[in-house]
């Protein structure tokens, strides 16, 4: 009976791998169909104009942290986080929090140049 259970688990594992491969293949086809590579929002040159605190906020935003979480981690008011985000978005040339988060995630090495960044 144990062999039967292991056999079923192996079949399920193979099916999961195949499903993953099918999704990857479909993604590749979709990208070829569109013919346009996805662009990272924002202007990387704007990072030079960010203050140290704005960089800290942006790095944490790129990890998916919310305003409250960022505020607590940095020991500042939530309202201050919102003000920093407004300044950040203007400096890097994005129009939404989502674009700023994508920018921070995709350009993490630029935003957080420390060798041992743990954000």
N, C-alpha and C positions, 0 to 999 in steps of 0.2 A: 504494500500500500504506500509506503514511503517513497518508493521509486516512482509510483504513479503520480504522486504529488509533485515530486521534483521534475518529472517529465512535463507536467502541466505548467509549472513555473518556467521551465526552459522555453516552452512554446510561447508563453505570454511574453517573456523577455525578448524573444526573436521578433514577435509581432510588434512590440514597442520600438525596437530598433528599426524595423522596416517602416513603421509609421513616421518615425523621426526622419529617416532618409527621404520618404515621400514628401514630407513638409519641406525639407531642404531643397529637393529637386523643384518643387513648385515655386519656392522663393526665388531660385535661380532663374526659372522661366519668367516669373513676374518681372524681375529686374531687367532681363533681356527685352521683354515686351515693352516696358516703359522706356528703355533706352537712355534714361537720365539717372545718374547716380544721385543718391540722397545727399543733400548739402547740410552741413552743420550751420545752424543759424549764428548770426553775429559776426563781428569783426575782431579777429584775434589781436589786432594792433591796439584795441581799446584796453587790453589787460594792463598795458604799461601805465595807464592813467588811474588804475585802481589803487586805493589805499590798502595798507596791510589788513585792516579790519574788513574792508569790502572783499578782499580776497578770501579771508576766513569765512565770511558769510557765503560767498559764492561756492567755495569748495563744499561746504556743508549742504548747500542747496543741491549740488550735484550728486549727493548721496541719497537724496530723496527726503531729507529732513524738512519738517514744517517750521513755520516761524517760531512757534513756542519752543520747539526742540532746539532750534538754533539759538534762541535767546537764552535759554537755560544753560546751554553748553558754553556760551561765551560770556555769561554773566551780565547781559544787557537786557533792556526792556524789549518786549515784542514790537512795540511801536518803533523803536530804533532799528530793529531788523527790517521792518517795512520801509523805513527811510533809506537804509543802505541798499535795499533791493531796487528802489526807484532810481537811485544814483547809478548803481551797477548796470541796470538795463539801458540807461541812457549812454553810458560810457562804452558798452560793448555792442550797442546797436541792435538790441532786440526789443520786441514789443510786448512780450508776455513772460510770466514767471516760468512757464513750461519751456520756452525758448532759452531762457537763462539757465535753467537746469540742464537742458540738453547740451548747451554750450559748455557748461562746467564739467559735465560728465565726459564729453567727447574731447575736450581740451584740458583735461585734468593736469597733465604735465606742464602746461603753460601757466595755468592758474595757480598751481601749487608746486613751485619749482624745487621745494625741499627734497632731498634725496630720500628721506625716510618719512614721507607724508603718510599719515595713518587715517586720513579722512576718507 
